[in-house]
Amino acid sequence: MKRLLLALCLTGGASAQAGFPLPGQAAQYPLTTQVTLAEAQAFARVMDVGLGQVDVRRLPEWRERLAGRAQAGDPLAQFMYARTYDLFTTGQGTPQDAQVALKWYAKAADRKFATAELLLFNVYTYSLLGQPKNPERAARYLRRAYAHSGGNLRAEVALEMARQTDPGREDPRLPGFQASAGQTRASLEEVLKLDPDAGTALDWLMGIYLDSHDYPRALEMARRTDNSAMWVQMALVLVEDHPHFPAQPQTAVWFLKRRLHERQLSGDHDEATNALHLLMGLECEKKITRADHQDVFDPAAYRTYLLWRVGCRV
């Protein structure tokens, strides 16, 4: 709900007569709602009063406010009405409440509301709202969400599609999905076109590029990710010559220094020392010089490096 609310803020509004455009929809499946941004903000406050709890005293009022619009087919009103009964995760709901929530989520999904379709995928994948797992329904709602979604929501759905076709997947796949490295890669590339900062896709795709020796693209992912462990992986590639991809030791030093500073800021002394030891090892192997890392050189770390190294490696 919070993500949906933020998207509503970004889309702005239209006239009350025309309705407000719903975010997260594909261009060919536009939807509108009569729920105003102010209402959505007030509703969000009721549904999260802190520590994941809901202000249940206000729910009858909201059900009354939303019922007419939900019954008239407003997809966001249907979704919000369902949400007033979706209290299982807070420990405040009953099986009867869950059935009402499921009914209205399904009505919103019947309007091709991608947010509701993705939620129902999760319901039948992870046995939410008291429902048993149902792979067939989960697969159907996932495909519907992919067809009807746009923007960041489609990126989220495409990431799940990548998980379903991942050749390394250990969990059972949903019906109709087959292992395909090419399809997984294509799905991840789509995620990043829609959401360039999607960290999971950046790191996953970087690993795929490294495994396939597509080092220029791996380097692009490494520059974009916030995962400092991936910077180390890239640095170790960059200090070696590869066919059609010569060594870039200075870029490797840059990544290792970033890792060092990030680990220092997080208080992880051991991993910060490991980054220093990697720099010292590269100097030992004559791939860089002391001048390249003098600004971060630590005599104490150097003493432990000399004590524990075998050859040039710790």
C-alpha angles and dihedrals in degrees: 000000000000092000091047090050092052091050090051089054091052096048094053121205144289129208116303089241094055095039131227120289114248114231123228095044126125113250091247092052105049119171133187134202137203090214107110126223090246090054092048091051093049091047091052090055091053092048093052117034092158138296090038093295128139127221093239092181089070097048098088089055092051093046089055092048094049102036098084095049092043091052089048089059102258101157097208092046088051091050093048092046089053089049091059088064096039097093103131094106091055094049089240101102138088132215088255090055090051092055091053091048092050092050094054096041087055091050090052090048090050086062087058091252099165095203090060092044092054091048091053090050086059092045093057095037098050101027096248127169089029092294122140116239111275112185094186093055092041091054092047094051092045092054091045091050090050092051096046102037132089140182120009092349091058088049089057091049092046089054089056089048088055090053090052094053097038107127089214094055112131099187118078114273122238115257113281096024120112132191108266126160090193094052092046091052092047091050092051091049088052090051091057094047088056098036111019093186097053099135098196092053093045093054095040093048091046089056091050091050092048092050091050092045091242090144100166091059092042088054090052090053091047091055091052102044125090091206104109093195087066090053089060092051090051093046091056089053093047096058092063131069115243131183107283090355114081122201118277104195095168091055089049089054090050092054093047092050090051089052090049094051093044092052092045091053091050092050094243099144096173095054091042088055090048089056090052090049091052090054090049090049091053089052090049089052089049093240090122135012132239088254090063092065104018090113090065099030112136118196093202091053089046091056092054089045092055091046097051106030123113107201101328097326129084 
